[in-house]
Amino acid sequence: MKEKINVLFIGDIIGEPGLNLVKSLLQSFINKYKIDFVIANAENISDGMGILEKDAKRLLELPIDVLTGGNHTMDKIQSHKFINETSNLLRPNNYPRGAYGHGFGIFPVKGTNYKICIINLQGRTYMKPIDCPFRNFDWIYEKTKEESKIFIVDFHAETTAEKIAFGWYTDGRASAVFGTHTHIQTSDERILPQGTAYISDVGMTGPYDSVIGMKKDASIKRFIYGTPQKHEVATDDLRFAAIICEFDALTGKSTSIKRIFYPEF
């Protein structure tokens, strides 16, 4: 029986350019690294902010098993029903009780007898004041630890300090903590002492001739004049940002972590 599970996590996919890049590259990465399970952060897939049903479906038609989100997941009001009814499209679980959608799920790994628990949580520092992600993780872990050994967290947060603190807090329980939201890939990938793979931010998949995915001129004016400007997704200098982790299927511990940024600058 297969004892190692290889997981590919794709960092924040930005708009149509990011989606097309994933479509063109994903299968080659799956083949090269013998990937068993694919997760992608898709909160910016529709015009750079939010998730429309049509775009989520296009991603899920690819070999992507689960989509995660963040503070923009619910921006498209017309997709609320779809988000509520789709089990493999996640929003942060620590939104107040009663919010539509799902914040975690247990998913089968195709071709094996194993399952993976995927958890989406959002930080609170410089973000909306929502429920505590640390205690929220505790609740999910205790609720599901008999069903799965592998726990992967998309921790969508603004500050590296909060992400790092969360990594240490969950070390030995989470199999991996993948930071998202800031769109800039960090180089601090490592395996913590009790077996949790960690990176502060997986990075952005999409246009880098931009300001974190948006056209430069409007973003620069926003800072110069302090006035609102229209967000428009940039189109050029596309790059693919991701993490590949190997997990021991029997213990849930991470055995390797590799950062992907293609093509490099």
C-alpha positions as CSV (number, residue, x, y, z in Angstrom):
1,M,0.0,0.0,0.0
2,K,1.2,3.5,-0.8
3,E,2.6,5.1,2.3
4,K,3.6,8.6,1.0
5,I,1.1,11.2,-0.3
6,N,2.3,14.0,-2.5
7,V,0.3,17.2,-2.3
8,L,0.5,20.3,-4.6
9,F,-0.8,23.6,-3.1
10,I,-1.1,26.5,-5.6
11,G,-0.9,30.0,-4.3
12,D,-3.5,32.7,-4.9
13,I,-4.7,32.4,-8.5
14,I,-5.3,35.9,-10.0
15,G,-8.0,36.3,-12.6
16,E,-8.2,34.9,-16.1
17,P,-4.4,35.1,-16.6
18,G,-3.8,33.0,-13.6
19,L,-6.4,30.5,-14.5
20,N,-5.0,30.1,-18.0
21,L,-1.5,29.6,-16.6
22,V,-2.7,26.9,-14.2
23,K,-4.5,25.2,-17.0
24,S,-1.4,25.1,-19.2
25,L,1.1,24.0,-16.5
26,L,-0.8,21.9,-13.9
27,Q,-0.6,18.5,-15.6
28,S,3.1,18.8,-16.1
29,F,3.7,19.5,-12.4
30,I,1.4,16.6,-11.5
31,N,3.4,14.2,-13.8
32,K,6.8,15.5,-12.7
33,Y,6.3,15.3,-9.0
34,K,3.8,12.3,-8.9
35,I,1.2,14.4,-7.2
36,D,-1.7,12.6,-5.5
37,F,-3.8,15.6,-4.4
38,V,-4.1,19.2,-5.6
39,I,-5.3,22.3,-3.6
40,A,-5.6,25.8,-5.0
41,N,-6.4,29.2,-3.4
42,A,-9.0,30.7,-5.6
43,E,-10.4,33.7,-3.8
44,N,-9.0,36.1,-6.5
45,I,-10.1,34.1,-9.5
46,S,-12.9,36.3,-10.7
47,D,-11.7,39.7,-11.8
48,G,-9.1,39.7,-9.0
49,M,-11.6,39.6,-6.1
50,G,-14.1,36.8,-5.3
51,I,-15.2,33.6,-6.8
52,L,-17.9,33.3,-9.5
53,E,-19.6,30.0,-10.0
54,K,-18.4,29.8,-13.6
55,D,-14.7,30.3,-12.7
56,A,-14.8,27.9,-9.7
57,K,-16.3,25.2,-12.0
58,R,-13.5,25.8,-14.6
59,L,-10.9,25.2,-11.9
60,L,-12.6,22.1,-10.6
61,E,-12.8,20.7,-14.1
62,L,-9.0,20.7,-14.0
63,P,-7.2,18.0,-11.8
64,I,-7.8,20.2,-8.7
65,D,-9.4,18.5,-5.7
66,V,-10.2,21.4,-3.4
67,L,-10.4,25.2,-3.7
68,T,-9.6,27.4,-0.7
69,G,-10.4,31.0,-0.1
70,G,-9.9,34.0,2.2
71,N,-11.3,37.5,2.9
72,H,-12.5,37.9,-0.7
73,T,-14.3,34.5,-1.0
74,M,-17.7,36.0,-0.5
75,D,-17.3,39.2,-2.6
76,K,-19.5,38.0,-5.4
77,I,-23.0,37.9,-3.9
78,Q,-24.4,36.0,-6.9
79,S,-22.2,33.0,-6.0
80,H,-23.3,32.6,-2.4
81,K,-25.7,29.8,-3.1
82,F,-23.0,27.9,-5.1
83,I,-20.5,28.4,-2.3
84,N,-23.0,27.1,0.2
85,E,-23.7,24.0,-1.8
86,T,-20.2,23.1,-3.0
87,S,-18.3,20.9,-0.5
88,N,-14.9,21.2,-2.1
89,L,-14.9,25.0,-2.3
90,L,-13.9,26.3,1.1
91,R,-14.1,29.7,2.9
92,P,-12.5,30.5,6.2
93,N,-14.0,28.4,8.9
94,N,-13.7,31.0,11.6
95,Y,-16.4,33.2,10.1
96,P,-19.2,33.6,12.6
97,R,-21.5,30.6,13.1
98,G,-24.3,30.6,10.5
99,A,-22.2,32.1,7.7
100,Y,-22.9,30.2,4.5
101,G,-20.4,27.8,3.0
102,H,-17.9,25.3,4.4
103,G,-14.6,26.0,6.2
104,F,-13.1,22.5,6.2
105,G,-13.8,19.0,4.8
106,I,-12.4,15.5,4.6
107,F,-11.5,14.4,1.1
108,P,-10.5,11.0,-0.3
109,V,-7.1,10.7,-2.0
110,K,-7.8,9.0,-5.4
111,G,-6.3,5.6,-5.8
112,T,-5.7,5.1,-2.1
113,N,-7.6,4.3,1.1
114,Y,-6.5,7.6,2.7
115,K,-8.3,10.9,3.4
116,I,-7.0,14.4,3.9
117,C,-8.6,17.1,6.1
118,I,-8.3,20.5,4.4
119,I,-9.0,23.5,6.7
120,N,-9.3,27.1,5.6
121,L,-8.8,29.7,8.4
122,Q,-8.3,33.5,8.3
123,G,-6.1,35.6,10.6
124,R,-7.3,38.6,12.6
125,T,-4.4,41.0,12.7
126,Y,-5.3,43.9,10.3
127,M,-8.2,41.8,9.0
128,K,-11.9,41.6,9.8
129,P,-12.6,40.9,13.5
130,I,-13.8,37.3,13.2
131,D,-13.5,34.2,15.5
132,C,-10.2,33.0,16.8
133,P,-8.4,30.8,14.2
134,F,-6.3,29.1,16.8
135,R,-9.2,27.9,18.9
136,N,-11.1,27.1,15.7
137,F,-8.3,24.8,14.6
138,D,-8.5,23.1,18.0
139,W,-12.2,22.4,17.5
140,I,-11.8,21.0,14.0
141,Y,-8.8,18.8,15.0
142,E,-10.6,17.2,17.9
143,K,-13.7,16.7,15.9
144,T,-12.0,15.0,12.9
145,K,-8.7,13.4,14.1
146,E,-10.1,9.9,14.0
147,E,-11.1,10.3,10.4
148,S,-7.9,11.6,8.9
149,K,-4.2,11.6,9.7
150,I,-3.3,14.4,7.3
151,F,-4.4,17.9,8.2
152,I,-3.6,20.8,5.8
153,V,-4.3,24.4,6.7
154,D,-4.6,27.3,4.3
155,F,-4.0,30.1,6.8
156,H,-5.1,33.3,5.1
157,A,-3.5,36.2,7.1
158,E,-1.8,39.5,6.7
159,T,1.1,39.3,9.1
160,T,4.0,36.9,9.2
161,A,4.0,37.0,13.0
162,E,0.5,35.6,13.2
163,K,1.2,33.0,10.6
164,I,4.4,31.9,12.3
165,A,2.7,31.8,15.7
166,F,-0.1,29.6,14.2
167,G,2.5,27.3,12.7
168,W,4.2,26.7,16.1
169,Y,0.8,26.4,17.8
170,T,-0.3,23.6,15.5
171,D,3.1,21.8,15.1
172,G,2.6,18.1,15.5
173,R,-1.1,18.3,14.8
174,A,-1.3,20.0,11.5
175,S,0.6,18.2,8.7
176,A,1.1,21.5,6.9
177,V,0.4,25.2,7.4
178,F,0.4,27.1,4.1
179,G,0.2,30.9,4.4
180,T,-1.7,32.8,1.8
181,H,-3.1,36.4,1.2
182,T,0.0,38.6,0.8
183,H,0.7,37.4,-2.8
184,I,4.5,37.5,-2.2
185,Q,6.2,34.1,-1.9
186,T,8.4,33.8,1.2
187,S,11.6,31.6,1.4
188,D,11.0,30.2,4.9
189,E,9.7,26.8,3.9
190,R,10.7,24.2,6.5
191,I,9.5,21.3,8.6
192,L,8.9,22.2,12.2
193,P,10.3,19.9,15.0
194,Q,7.1,17.9,15.4
195,G,6.5,17.3,11.7
196,T,4.4,20.2,10.4
197,A,5.5,21.7,7.0
198,Y,5.3,25.5,7.1
199,I,5.7,28.5,4.8
200,S,4.6,32.0,5.6
201,D,3.2,32.7,2.1
202,V,2.9,30.4,-0.9
203,G,2.8,33.4,-3.2
204,M,0.7,34.4,-6.2
205,T,-0.1,32.6,-9.5
206,G,-0.7,35.2,-12.1
207,P,0.7,38.4,-13.6
208,Y,3.8,39.9,-12.0
209,D,3.9,43.0,-14.2
210,S,1.5,44.4,-11.6
211,V,1.0,45.4,-8.0
212,I,0.1,42.0,-6.4
213,G,-1.9,41.1,-9.5
214,M,-3.6,44.4,-10.3
215,K,-2.6,46.9,-13.0
216,K,0.2,49.2,-11.8
217,D,-1.1,52.7,-12.6
218,A,-4.3,52.5,-10.5
219,S,-2.5,50.9,-7.6
220,I,0.2,53.6,-7.7
221,K,-2.4,56.4,-7.8
222,R,-4.2,54.9,-4.8
223,F,-1.0,55.3,-2.7
224,I,-0.2,58.8,-4.1
225,Y,-3.6,60.4,-3.8
226,G,-5.2,58.3,-1.1
227,T,-8.3,57.9,-3.2
228,P,-10.2,54.9,-4.5
229,Q,-9.1,53.5,-7.9
230,K,-10.7,50.8,-10.0
231,H,-9.1,47.4,-9.5
232,E,-8.2,45.7,-12.8
233,V,-6.4,42.5,-13.2
234,A,-3.0,42.8,-14.9
235,T,-2.1,40.5,-17.8
236,D,1.7,40.2,-18.3
237,D,4.7,38.4,-16.9
238,L,2.8,35.3,-15.7
239,R,4.3,33.0,-13.0
240,F,3.3,29.9,-11.1
241,A,3.7,29.8,-7.3
242,A,3.1,26.7,-5.3
243,I,4.3,24.3,-2.7
244,I,4.8,20.5,-3.0
245,C,4.8,18.5,0.2
246,E,5.2,14.8,0.9
247,F,3.4,13.3,3.9
248,D,3.6,10.0,5.7
249,A,0.1,8.6,5.2
250,L,0.3,6.6,8.4
251,T,1.4,9.4,10.8
252,G,0.4,12.5,9.0
253,K,3.9,14.0,9.4
254,S,5.5,15.9,6.6
255,T,8.6,14.3,5.2
256,S,9.6,17.0,2.6
257,I,8.6,20.5,1.5
258,K,9.6,22.1,-1.8
259,R,8.8,25.6,-3.0
260,I,7.9,26.2,-6.7
261,F,8.2,29.5,-8.5
262,Y,8.1,29.1,-12.3
263,P,9.6,30.7,-14.3
264,E,12.0,32.3,-11.8
265,F,12.8,36.0,-12.1
